[in-house]
Amino acid sequence: MSEGTVLIADDDRAIRTVLSQSLGREGFDVRTTGNAATLWSWVSAGEGDIVITDVLMPDENGLDLLPRIRKIRSDLPIIVMSAHNTLSTALKATERGAYDYLAKPFDLSELTNVVKRALARPTAIIDTNVLDDDDGMPLVGRSPAMQNIYRVLAKLMPTDLTVMIVGESGTGKELVARALHDFGKRRKGPFIAINMAAIPKELIESELFGHEKGAFTGANARHSGRFEQAQGGTLFLDEIGDMPLEAQTRLLRVLQEGEYTTVGGRTPISTDVRIIAATNRNLRQAISQGLFREDLFYRLNVVPMRLPPLRERLEDIPDLVRHFLSQVIDEGLPQKVLDSAALDRMKKYSWPGNVRELENLTRRVVALYSEEVIGVAVIDAELSDAGPAHASTMAIEVDNLETAVDMYLERYFSSFGGELPPADLYARIMREVERPLVSHTLAATRGNQIKASELLGLNRNTLRKKIRELDIQVTRGVK
């Protein structure tokens, strides 16, 4: 018995063949086409139980076809595939009625699971303004790590779910929070941000909830708090791990009861805000140390989202640099470009300051160097001046590597909000561990590959192969 009929539209014959074979083995009837016109004729004739469509096809953009399909068959699940992997594409796909969005290349087992889920559940549609292009998109990058972020963001846009953003300093936590607001259902309301680490402990409750005249010395007039200012919109609680325990107790009550009182006030005030929190700390460790309330953590951690550090998405550096270079032109600085060698050098740096450090470096070289084309010598000098790469700001003292990896993977899996991460996880994690292991061993042996292979327990030819595959620079005679 057939599991259902899948209609596939993609101008790449190889993709059509692979999808047809894979889904056919799962028991689906599959029909494929290389153009949007045939897909539309099938759908308008009432054929198919689910659609899988590419975005760029020879006769029509697949995204433009979605509203027409939704108009005549609102219950037909649509999965969008695209190699144009940006936040804008993910949002357009979801807002125009797609059940899900998959960035190419994708894992076949993941697509099969999405098809099965789509046929078992109704489709949800984002109610947002149509996005015409990628201009103004707050997030940049096409790496697999960023594709995961885009996909989760697109799913969260039509909701009011509380989100906990975890990431190192400089990874763009506020940008993500603003994206959730600006493209979500509360976009017409205010976006109010408050950094817990930047406010004196004794003033946090007043800043959050406001105070009445005479509530304390110096309170000469009534002051509206951030909850009042954010009414109908989004309240972004940055560095939530720095919130004092007393304020945590009051915040928990607000989240439970939906109301608060000002400092010095007695009348409860109802609140209607979406909460987005962010931290660069390990809150579970803070809970164990008695520094953060466990019940508040679970109220805030409804949808955890982990932002990857730049060292986990080095392939995004060219796109990020181009983005920053275009920004500085708008600010009156001269137009510059970085050559390929300079970009390659950037990809070999660990970026302890993350995207913020990359942005600062880009602005600096544009302002300080006269060359129209910035070469590797300039970047090498700037990165050398930055000093040795230091440990992550989220680093935690652990007893062994297994514990560190376990903590990393716990954050990694939780960042997908219940979804499965992309395939090839084993190979990626092994590569991330293997590269620093080989690099540090070579540094310890001052580039002596014979000694390094002995330390690692590897055949010398195997070590040479790994040096090439991992693109490790060997410096001889220097430790």
Secondary structure, DSSP 8 states (H G I E B T S, - for coil): ----EEEEE-S-HHHHHHHHHHHHHTT-EEEEESSHHHHHHHHHTT--SEEEEESB-SSSBHHHHHHHHHHH-TT--EEEEESS-SHHHHHHHHHTT-SEEEESS--HHHHHHHHHHHHHS-----------SSTT-S----SHHHHHHHHHHHHHTT----EEEE--TTS-HHHHHHHHHHTSTTTTS-EEEEEGGGS-GGGHHHHHH-B-TTSSTT--S-B--HHHHTTTSEEEEETGGG--HHHHHHHHHHHHHSEE--BT--S-EE---EEEEEESS-HHHHHHTTSS-HHHHHHH-SEEEE---GGG-GGGHHHHHHHHHHHHHHTT----EE-HHHHHHHHTS--TTHHHHHHHHHHHHHHH---SEE-HHHHHHHHHHT-S----TT----SSHHHHHHHHHHHHHHTTTTS---S-HHHHHHHHHHHHHHHHHHHHTTT-HHHHHHHHT--HHHHHHHHHHTT----TT--
